[in-house]
Amino acid sequence: MKIVREVHSNLEQQLDAYNKLLNFAEEKNVLLSDSQDRAKAKKLETLVKREVEVVQVLQELEKDRVEACDCEEFSEATKDADLMDEILSPVKAELKSVVVKLKDINDRNTLLISVSLKVVNKVFSVLRDLKCGNKMTYSRVNKKKPGTSYQSVNFTV
């Protein structure tokens, strides 16, 4: 019975850590969606550092949980279905819910980062291709009439 309580305590700690990660992911989502000033970029950097710390804690907790669940005492205790339903099932359901939300938000954040990188790469590509110096920066696509048709800059992602 003691080992089941230890595993439950471990899972509760993991739930707390995952909730922290969820909060960080939600904050990052806001910052990634609207990151026009440097203060937000600095806050994003800080959030990522804090996330790494929480992930390290989660790795240790998971290692401890696996060790506890591999012991004979835990195997015997888990044969009592009522005990499992009473103690471990609720925290398992909460963990699953938080992890699913975390995955959804991280998927959105990944998309935002991906789009941002594509835009930055496109801008660099356009800037690399532009001729600078004494020559014109933009060249005409169509030579029919000067000043009527110019090469457009396409930022489509």
N, C-alpha and C positions, 0 to 999 in steps of 0.2 A: 504494500500500500504506500509506503514511504517513497518508493521509486516512482510511482505514478504521480504523486504530488510533486516530485522533483521535475519530472518531464512536463507536468502542467505549468509549473513555475517558469521553466525554460521557454515554453511556448508563449506564455504571457509576456515574457521579456522580448521574445521575437516579435510578437504582435505590436508591442510598443515601438520597437525599432522600425518595423514596416510602416507604422502610422507616421513616424518621423519622416521616413523616405517619401511617403505619400504627400505630406505637407510640403516638403522640399520640391517635389515634382510639380505640385500645383503652383508654388511660387515661381519656379523656373518657367512654367508655361506663361505666366503673366509677363515675366521679364523678357522672354523670347518673343512674345507677341508684340511688345511695345518697348523696344530697347533703343531709344533715341539718345539718351544721355549717358555719360560715363559712370554716374553713380549706380545706375542699374546694371551696367556691365560689371562693376566691382562687386555688387551684391550677388550677381550670378556666379562669379568666381568663388565667393565665400560659400554660397550654397553648395557648389560642387565639392569643395573641400569638406564641408560638414557631411555631405552624403557619403563620401569615401570613408569617413570615420565610422559612420553608422553601418556601412556594409562590412567593415572589418569586425565590428562587434557581432553582426549577424553571422559571419563565418565562424567565429568562436562559439557562439551559442549553438549553431547547427552541429558543429563538431561534438560539443558536449551532449547534445540531444541524441545524436547517433550512438555515442558510446553508452549512454544510459539505456537506450532502447535495445541495445545488443545484449544486455546482461540477462541472465536466467531469471532473476527476480522480477524484472519487467514482463518477461514472457508469461510467467505464472500469474501476475497481477492482471494482465490484459485478458485473461480467460473469463473474467467477470464482466459480462456485457453491460450490466447495469452501472457498474463503476465507470466503465469507459464512456457510456452515454452521459453520465452525470458530470464527469470531470473533464474529459478531453474533447468530446464532440463540440461543445460550445466554442471553445477557443479555436478549434480547427475551422469551424464555419466562419468565425471572425477573421482569421488569418486568410482564408480563401477570398473573402470579400475584399479585404484591403489589398491583397496581391493583384486581384483582377483590376481594381481601380488604378493601382500603381502602373500596371502594364498599359492600360488605356491612355493614361496621361503621358507616360514615357513614349508611347507610340506617336502621340501628337507632337511632343517635343522633338522627337527624332525627325518628323516631317518638317517642322518649322526650321530646324537646323539645316536639313538637307536643302530646302528651298533657299535659305539664306546663302548657303555655300554656292549653290548654282548661280545665284545673282552675282555674288562677288566674283566668281570665276568668269562669268560673262563680261562683267565690267573690266576685269583685268585683260581679257582677250581683246575687247574693243580698244582699250587703251594701248595695248601692245601693237595692234594693227594700225593705229593712227600714225600718220607721219607728222613729225614736229620739226621745229627749226624755222628756216626761212620759207619753207613751203607751206601751202595751205593745210590746215588740219583736216578738213573734210574735202573729199573729192566728189565731183559730179558723177552720178551714175549714167545720166543721159546727157550727151553733148549737144542736143538740139538747140536749146536756148540757155545761155548762161543765166544762172540765178533762179531757174524754175524747178529744177529737179536735183535733189541732193541725196547722197547715200544716207539712208536712215539708220539709226542705231536701234537694234532690236534687242529688247531686254526680256524676251519671252523665255520662260523657264520650262 
